[in-house]
Amino acid sequence: MEADSYLIAKVFSNGGDIHFRLPYFQREYAWTEENWRTLWNDILDLNKLYNPDKMPEHFMGSLVVMNEGTDGTTPIFKIVDGQQRLISISLILRAIAETIDVTDHSLSQKILKYVTNPDEHHDLHYKILPTSKYDDKFAYTSVIDGKIDQKYANSSIVKAYNYFLSEIEKELNTVGASAEHLFLTVINGLQVVFINLNAQEKPYQIFESLNAKGKPLSQADLVRNYIAMKLPEKLQTNVFDDVWSKIEILLQEKRVVGKSRLGELTAFLRHYLAYSSGVICNENHVYARFRDKCENEFKSTESFVEELNKIKRFAVYYDRLLHPENEPDNEVRKNLQTLKVFEVSTGYPLLLAMYDSYSNRAIDRTQFIQGLKIYENYIIRRYINGDPTNYLNRALPTIWKEINTDAYIETLTSELLKRNYPSNFRIKQSIKTRQLYDNNLGTRNKTTFLLEQVNVFISKKLNRDAFTKLSGKPTIEHIMPQTLTQQWINDLGDNYHQVYDQYLNNLGNLTLVTSEWNTSLSNAPFSEKKEKLSNHGLLLNDLYFNNDFSIWGDKEILDRADFLLGYLLELWPEIGELPKPQVARKPVKLSLLGQEFDVKTWRDVAIQTTESIIGLSDTFEEIGSSFPSYLSKSRHFRVYHQLSNGWFLNLNLSSASIKYYCQQIIKKVGLTINEWKVEEI
């Protein structure tokens, strides 16, 4: 490679023709106000030292490019690293030209020669051209052309331009400020190390390793880079235009997903990998796991492109999980909207598998909808019961491997029942102490949803033709208020603090009203609240508070909790009979092909079985790749054992999972289950 120190003036060919284009692996323009402010403050500090005889210097890092020859007479360079800074500087130059166009048109036209090639047309007219991601290319050209289209108002490029325009106007309105000095400071004060790669360099790998000033690369950025590195140059345009760009438009990294706050594309890739492997990887290892999967499983370009098309198909499903309004089927959409309220993203690998089975007709529409309802039942009952969600990280990603699409509903139901499914008895016990309200918006939305569904269900049970809805956005009202007045303390009695601590956020103490009603009820005494609620439009309130009782304490709260829970358990009844608990048995001997091995744990069984398979097979690479949930060439499992051939065996498994794995790998090498036996005590 060649490396030289270049002033910005030379980067832009001192106003002569030059064109920088972005390769497909590059991300969109991602700088934010924090980055713009840093760059602008650097320029202002430099401008204060302006001296035409000896210009001050400010080093901005490296600009890595690859010379691609010429188009006509215009030199063409591919930008490997540095687009964020280069685009930002060109926006500053355009903003200076705009600000002085009326007062100094000649200087304005001179500046424009640093961002355009006046005699060229189409893409070559612009010194630099961003990627098409999120309309960056069109937003940028509209700025440079001085004709910003309103539809690009939310573009980061347009926002950056408006920021610089505002700052430049403020600067040039100060006493003694000079537009020419500011322009010369930018082009002759700022400098970069201009690194020009030759054709033998590997630009994608260099791009991956660089960490220049600006926003760090996301996991999705690294995946995009890897795809470009993996694809032959002749396929890049078609694959990126037809496949990857469409995925990036559908799942935008600047939008975040749930509690993880991961960008949509990174979150999708993480859950797609979990669908494939049965393991949800660390959010910082998404790129590494994607790369490992592709290196292990897709040796040919054709198989790699086929995988990218499969990812594109799954991206459509994921978009509908995140944005149910994009699902064309009304009934499916309603089910997805309910699931979105409960935000259990660890279930997305399972839902992706269900969606794909529906899409490829392994299951029909009725089965798909019924499966969504069964999954909804599982998630909502766990929420009502207060079961921890971290359990689902292990329970849900592996479940699809146990489901038979020929007996889809039966096996889905059976597997969910095995995974800590809450029975009616458990829920009835836990509802006494369950806290269903806190400061978390997600919790409030879920509880609001449950109360709304109870209200609708009561209307149906009473054979009403319609049900009432609140005139405004529903809010949760605490009947015993969050701030106790002296009246409430007196009414609750000597144990008021215990009742308050234990039952304030209990289901029985919560109801729905509008925010106006919430304010009017506030800390009012129970007699006043009861009168208003008994005349409320919602049957949820009217039906219950018209009953004959005059006090509100722990007994009354628990009675109402039981009343509401009865409806909830009708809405989401038990999906089947819970499996009887199995008595734990310990393995003592493994028999395999006439050989016997002493074992003490199920982990010993997994290790010895796998080692025996290694000894039997000359094609373990193919076998190992068939069991990504259990075997890997890298040590990304939480608990693992390194095998004699260097592979890693996942040991973070239940005895049932180990039995399943051993039986499957035995079948894979052509043996029968009878040739593998475990003696237990």
N, C-alpha and C positions, 0 to 999 in steps of 0.2 A: 504494500500500500504506500501511497504518498501522503505526507502530512506537512502542511504549511500554515502559517499564521495569516489569516485573511481579515481585512476590514470588511464591514458589511457592504461598503461601496463595491469592493471587488467581488463579493459573493453575488451581488446583483449586476455584475459585469459593468460597473461604472456607468450604468444607464444604457448599455448596449444589450443586444438580444441574448437571452439565456432562459432556459425553461427547466424547472424542477418538478418532477412528478412523483407521486406516492405509490409504492408497491402495495399489493393486496394485503400483506400482513400488517400494514400500519393501522392503528386505531383512528378514531375520529379526533377532531380537535377537542382536547379535554381540559385545557387550562380554565381556571376559575378566577374570580376577583382577587383572591390572595396572590396568585401568580402574576396577574396583570399589575397589581399594585407594586409588587417587588420589582418587576422589570421597569415600571414607570419611575419609581423612586431612584433606581440606579441611574436612569437617564437624567433625571433632574439633578442628582448629585454631580454627575459628569458635566452637565451643562453649566453648572456654577463655576467650573474650572476652565471654561472655554477659552482657548488661546489659538488663534489662526496659525501662529508660527510653530507651536508645539502642542498638538492636540492631546488631551488626556486619554488614557486607554482604559478600557474595561473588558476583561476577558469573560466570555459568556459560555465557555465550555466547547464541546466538539460538535462539528457538523459532519456526519458521515454520509458519503454519497458514492454512487457507482456511475462512472461515465458510460452512457449508452450511445455515444456517437452524436450525430446531428440529424435534424429533420429539416431538409433544405439546407439553410445556412445557420440555423439556430442550434447551439449546443444543448444536448439533453442530458440531465442527470437524474438518477433515481435516488431519492432520499431514504437512507437506511435509518438514520437517527438525527433528530434536530428539528422536526417539522413544527413542533409547538412554538419554539422560539422564532423560527423563520416566518411562520404565518403571523405571529403577534407583531413582529417588527414591520412586516408589510402593511398590517392594519394601522400601525402608528404613522407610517409614511403617508398612507392614503388619508388618514384623519388630518394630518398637517396640511396636505394639499387642499382638502375640502375647506378647512378653516380659513385659508388665505386666498381662496380662488377669486374672490371679488376684489380684495385689496391689493393682491400681487399675483395676477394671473400668470405672468411669465414664470415666476418661481414655482407656482402650483403645477404648471405643465412640465417643468424640469423634474420635479419630485415624482410625478406620475410615471416617468421613464424608468424609475427604479422599481416599479411594481407591475409594469406592463411592457410588452413588446409592441409598440404602436403599429408596425407594418405587418404584423402577423394576425392571423384570424383563428377563430374557434379556440380550442384549448391552448394553442401556442401563443395566443394574445397575452396570456397571464404568465408572469415570471414564476409563480408557484401555484400549484393547483391541489387542494386537499382531496381526500377520498370522497366518494359519494355517500358515505355512511351518514345517516340522519340528515341528508340533504346538505352536508357541509360544502360540497363543491358548488352547489347552486347559490347557497347563502353567501359564500365568499365572492363569487363572480358578480353577484348583485351589488355587493359593497364596493368592490373595485370599480364597477361600471357606474357607480353613483345612482343606482336605481333599486334601492332596497325594497323587495317585495314584502308586504305585511305578513304573508304566510310564513316568513322566516324569522319573525320577531322573537321567537323563543330559542332561536339557534344560539349556541355559545359563541359562534363567530360574530354574529350581529351584536350580541351583548358586549363582547370584548371591544368591538369597534365603537359602540356608543360610549363605553367607559373611557376609552382613549380620547374620543372626540370631546367629551366633557372636560377631561383633565387638561387637554391641550388648550381649549378655549379659556379655562381659568388661568393657565400659565401665561398665555399670550396677552391676557388682559392686565397682567402685573406691570408695574412701571419698569421700563428698560428692557422688557422681554423682546427677543428677536426670533421670528420664525425661521430665518435663514440659519442663525446660530443653532437653533434646536435641530433643524434638518441635518446640518453638518456634524453635530454631535452624534446623531444616530448613525450616520453612514461612515464617519471617520474616527469615532471614538469607540464604538462597539466593535469587538473582534472575536473571531472564533478560530479554533484549530480546524482547518478544512482537510478532512481525511478522504482521499479519493481511492477507493478500492479497485483492484484490477479484476479481471474476469475470473481468476482462479480463487479469489477470496470467497468466503461463505457468509454473505451479508446477513442472513437470517440468524445465524448463531451469534454474530457480533451484535446484532440488534438485541438479542435476548440477554446478553451479558452487560450491556451498557446501562449505566444508572446516572443519566445526566440530570441537571437541575430541572425540576418540574415534577409532575405527578408520577408516582411509581406505576409500573405496569400491573394491571389486574391479572388474575388467573385466566380470564377470557382473552386478554391481549396476548398472553403467552401461548395459549392454545391456537389462536389465529396465526401467530408466527410459526408455530410448529407445522400447521397444515400447509402453509406456503413452502416451508422447507422440505416437506415430504413430497409435495407435488412437483412433477416436471414442469418447467417453465411454460411449455406449450399447452398445458391443461389448466394453468392457473386462472386465466381469464374466464373460461367457461364455468369452472367449478365455483369460483368466488361469486360470479354474477348470478349463476343459476341456483346455487346451494347456500354457501356460507353467508353471503350478503343478505339473503332472504331470512336466514335464521337471526341475524343481528338486527334486522328491522323488526322482526316479530318480538324478540326478547332483548330489550334494551338494557345495557349495563348501567345506564344512569338512573334506572328505576330499581328500587330495592324490594326484596322479598321478606316479608314477615319479621320475626324477631332476629333472624340472622343478619339482616341489613346487607346481605350480599346482593350484588347486581343480578338482574334477572338471568343473564346468560351464564354467569358463573354458578348461580344456584341451580339452574337447569342441568348444566354439565355434571355437577356434583350428584344430583339425583338420578341422572341417566346412568352414570357410572355405578351408582348403588343398585339400580335396576339390573345392570349387567352382572355385577359381582356379588350382590347381597351384603355389601359393607358400605356404610356411609363414611367417606374419608374426611379427614380434617380439611376445613375450608381453605387452608393455605397449601394443600397438597393436590388440588384439583388438576392443575396442569401436569404435575408429575405422574399422577395416576392415569390421566388421559394418554400421555406419552407412552407409559409402560404398556397400557392395553393395546395401543396401536402397534407398538414395536413387537409385541408378543403374538398378536392375533392376525395382523394384516401385512403379510410379506409382499404382496403384489400391489401395484398401483390400482388395479381394477378392484381388488377387495377393499382397499382403503376408500376409494371413491364411493363404493357401494355402502360402506359404513357411514360416510358423510351424508348420503341420501337418507339412510335410516335415521340418523340424528335429526335431519330436517323434518322427517315425518313425526318424530317424537316431539320436536319443538312445537309443532302445531297443537299436540295434546297438552303440553305444558302451558302454553299460552292460554288455553281454555280453562285450565285449573286456576291460573292466576287471574284471568279475566273471563269469567263465565259468560259475560254478555257476548263473547265471540263464538259461543257454541250455538249452532243453528237449530238444534232440536230443543223445543220448549221444555219438555219434561226433563231431559238431561241437564239443561241449563239450570232449572230450579234446584235439582239435586246438588249441582256444583256450587250454586250460590250459598246453600246451607253449609256445605263443607268449607267454603271460604271463610265463613264467620268463625269457624273453630280452628282455622290456621294450623292444622297439624301437618307441617311440611314433611315430617319424617315419613308420612304415608304416601308421599308423591311417587316413590318408586313403584309401590303397589298399584296406585291409580294409573300410572303410565302403562304398566303391564295390562291392566284391565282395558284401558282405552285401545291399546294395540290389538288385543284379542278381539275386541268389538270391530275394529277397523278391518282386520283381515278375516272376519266372519268365523272365527273360532267359537265365538259366542254371539247370540243374536241380541237385538235391541232390548227385548224384554229382560233377558238375563243380565245385560249390562246395567240397566236401570235398577233391577232388583239387587245386584251386587253393590251398587253405589249406596242403596238404602241400608243394606246390611252393614257396610263399612261405617256409614253415618251413625247407625245404631250403636256400634262399638265405641266410636269416638265420643258421642254425646253422653252415653252412660258412664264412660270413664270420667268425663268432665263433671257430671252431677255427683259422682262418687268422690271426686277430688284425687283421683289417681295421678301420680307424677308422670309427666310427659317424657322424661328422659329414658324411661323403660322402653318406649316405642322406638328409640334409635336402634335397639338390638332386635326388637320383636317384629317390626314391620318389613324391613328391607329383604329379609330372607323368605317371607311367607309365600311369594309367588311360586317358588320352586316346589312347594308342597301341594299346589293346586292343580287339579286335573280338569281341563276345560270340557272334557266329556261328562264330568259330574261337577260342573263349575259351582253351582249354588251350594251343593252339599259339602264339597271340600273347602270352599271359602268359609262357610259357616263353622265347620269343624275346626279349622285352623285358628279362627278368631276366638272361639270358645276356649282353646288351649292357652291363649295368650293373655292370661290375667283378666278375663272377661268378668265384669262385676255382676253378680247375681242380684235379684231383687232383695234378698235378705241383707246382703252387704250394704246396698244403697240405703235401705231403710234404717240401718244402724248408723251409717256415716252421716246421713242428712241431719241428725241431731246436733252435730258439731261442725258441719261443713260451712265454711265461710264463702259465700257466693258473690261477694262484692269487695272490691278494693280499689286502689287508685289507678290500677292498670286499665287502660281503655279497652284492651282485648277482653279482659274478664267482664267488664261492664256490658260490652256488646253481646257476649255469649249469654249472660244472664238475661239481658233484655230480650234476646231472641227467644229464650225458653218461655218467658212470661207471655210474650206475644203469641206463641204457639198454643199455650194453655188457653188463652182468651178465645182464640179461633176454635179450638177443640170443644170448649164448653158450649159455644153456640151450636156446633154440629150435634153435640149430644142432646141438646134441648130442641133439636129439629128446627132451629131458626133458619130462615131462608138466606139470611145475611148475618154478618158479624160487624160490630162497631170497631172503628179505628180512631185513634187519637187525632185531633185536628192539627197537632204539631208534632215535632220530633219527640218520641217517647224518652222519658228520663226515669231513672230508678228513684223511688221515694222510700225512705226509711220510715216505717210507721212509728216505732220508737226512734226518736230523732238522733242524729249524730252528735248533736250538742244538747245535753240534758238541761232542762230548766228546773227550777226548784219544784214546780208543780209535778213534773215527771218524776223527780227523785222521791217526792212524797208518795206519789201513786205506786211506785215500784216497791217501796218499803225498805226495810233495813238492808236487804241483800241487793240493793239497786246496782252497785258496782259490779257484782258478779253476773247479774242478768245482762247488764250493758256489755261487758267484756265478751261474754259467751254467745249472745244472741243478736247483737246489733246487725251483723251481716249474714244472719241465717236466712234461708229461703223464706221462712214464714214471716219475717219482718220486712220483706221487700215487695213492692208493687210498682205498677207503671202509672205515670201521669205525664202531662205536658210540663215543660219547664215553668210555665206560668202557674200551674197548679202546685208544682213543687215549691215555688216561692211562697205561695199563699198558705200552704199547709205548714211548711218549715218546722218550727218547734212547737206548734200548737198542741194543746192538751189532747188526749186521746178522744174525749167526748166530742170535741169539735171535728177532729179528723174522721171519726167514725161516721158522723152525720154527713159529711161531705162525700166520703167514699161510698156510702150506701146509696147515694143519688148520682154516682158517677156513671158515665156512659159505657165504660167497659164492664162486661159481665164478670171479668176477673175480680173487680172490686165490688160492684153492685150486689152480686149473688152472695158473696161471703159476708159483707159487712151489714147486710140487712138482718142477719141472725141476732138472736137475743143474748148479748153479752155486753158488759159495760166497762170491763177492765182489760188491760193489755200488759201481760207479764210473760214469764218463761213458758207457762203451760199454754197460754193462748198462742204464743209464737210457734211452739212445737205442733199444736193442733193444726194451725194453718199450713205449716210445712208439710204435714202428713196429707192434708187436703190437696195441696198443689202437687205433691209427689205422686199421688194416686193418678192424676191426669198425665204426668210425665211418663209414668211407667206404662200407661195405656198407649201413649204416643210412640214410645220406644220400648216395646215389651221384650222380654228375654227371647233371644233368637233360637234357643235350643237348650238342651239339658247339658249342664256342665260335666266335663269328664271327671270320673272318680279319681282322686289323688292316687298316684302310683307309689308303691313302696320302693324306695331307693335300693338298687341292687349293685353289688360291687363285682367287677370283673376279676377273675383270678387266672384264667388260662385262655389263650388265643390259639385256635387250630386253623392252619392255612396250608392247603395242599399237602396234607400229611405231616407237616411240621407243627410242633407245639412250642409256644412261647409263654413264659410266666409273665403276667401283667398285674399291676396293682391298681391302676386307674384307667379310666376311659381315654385319657390322653396317651397313656402307654399303648393302648389298642390302636389309636389313630397313627401314632408314630411307627409302630412295628408293621402295621398293614401297609403303610405307604412305602417304607423301606423295602418290604418284600416285593411290592409292585415295581420299584426301581430296579431290583435285581432281575425281575421277569421280563422287563420291556426294554427294547432298544429305542422306543419312540416316546420317552417320557415328556419331551417338549410338547407334543400334541396332547398327551393325557393331562399334563399340568394346566395347559391353557383351557381345557374343558371345565376346570373347577376353580374359577377365579375367586370364589368366596372362601376357598380352603387352601389354595396353593398359589404362590407368587414367587417371582424371581427377586423381588425386593422386599425389605422387611417393613412393610407398612401396617401389618396386623398389630393389634394392641398386645396380644400374648402369642408367641410363636416359638417354633422349634426349627433350627436349621438342619435340613436333611443332608445325607452324605453326598448328594449331587449338587449341593449349593442352594437348592430351592428352599423356600420357607413355608412351613405348615402352620396354618391358623389353629391355635389351641383355645381361643376364646369361644368355646362351643359347649353346648349342653350334651349330655350323654345321648339324647335322641338325635341331635344333629350329627354327632360322631358316628353313630350307627348308620344313619342315612348316607353319610359321605363314604364310609367304608363299603357299604353294599353297592353304591353307585360306581365307585372306582374299580371294584372287583368285576362288575359287569363290563366296564369299559375295556378291560384287557381280555375279555372273552371267557372269564370263569363263571361258575354258577354260585349262587348264594350258599349252596350246600358245601362248597369247598372252603367256606369261611365261617367259623363258628366261634362264639365266645361263651365260656363257662362262667356263670355268675353265682354269687351266694348272697 
